[in-house]
Amino acid sequence: KKPITINIKNGLFSDLQEVGGWMNYTTEELLLVRISGSEIRAFDNKCPHQGNRDRWTYDGSQFTCQSHNNSFSNSCSGSLTCYETSLEGDVLTISFD
């Protein structure tokens, strides 16, 4: 899969402009979360339990799949597949290597 480039100033991504902001970017099947001023993490939005993609909540440290209330850390060492990201200014690049 080719890398994705996102301008987070685009209104669709306005939640990512603040630390702690997140979104379920269903078009690309990703969960995105702003960890710090310089880091946004990207995860596959497929629940490891049942494969659900569209019913997520986030409490500041964990994503919870609303299908069965399973929770997953926002850490790249957790159960959700984490992708490489880089943030340069307002441009987020997500790589799938």
N, C-alpha and C positions, 0 to 999 in steps of 0.2 A: 504494500500500500504506500502511495506517495505521501510525503509530508504535507501537513495542513498548516496554512498560515492564516492567522486571525488578527484583525485590528480590534483590540479590546475597547477602543473608543466608539466602535460601531454600537448603536443602541441595543442590539440583540445581546451584546456581551457586557452591558453596563454593570451587572452584578459582580463582575470580575475586577472592577476598578478599585474596590476596597478590600483590604485584608479580611479574610473570613468569608468573602463572597463566593458563591458557587453557582453552578448551573448544570442541568442535565441537557447536554447538547445532543438531542436525539437524532438530528440530521446526520451526525457523524458517529453516533453511538458512543459518546464520551461523557464522563463526569469530569467537570473542570472545577478546581478550587484554588482560590488565591491564598497561599500559605504565608507570604510575606511581601514586602514591597518589590522584591526582585524574583519571586518564585510563584509560578502557577503550576500545579500538578494536574496531569491528565490520566484518567483511568478508563478502561473499557467499562461501559455501563451495563454489562451483562452480569446479572447476579450469579455468583458461583453455585448457589443452592438450586435455583429452579430456572435460571436463564431469563428472568424478567428484565426489561430494559427501561421501562417508562415510569415506574412508581417509586421514586427515591425521595428521601428527606436527608437533611444534613444538620448536625447539632454543633458544629464547630470543630469536631475531631473525628466523627464517625459518620459514614453514610449508612442509612437504614433502608433496606428494601421493604416496601410496604406490603408485599405479597405475603410474607411470613414473618416480618419483623426481625430478620437477620441483619446484624450490624457488621460493618467492615471499616477498618481503620483508614485514615487518609494518608497512611504511611506507605511508601513504595515497597515495604517489606511485608505488607499484609496480603490478604487473599485476593484482592482485586488486581487485575493486570494493570501495571503502571507503565506509561510511555515516557520517553525522553522528551523534555520540553526545554525551550530557551525563550527568555523574554528580553527583548531589546526595545527599550522605550515602550511603546504601546503595541508592539507587534509580538504575538505569541506564535512560536513555531513548534509543532508537535510532530515527532518522528516515530515511525513504527518499526524500526529495525530490530 
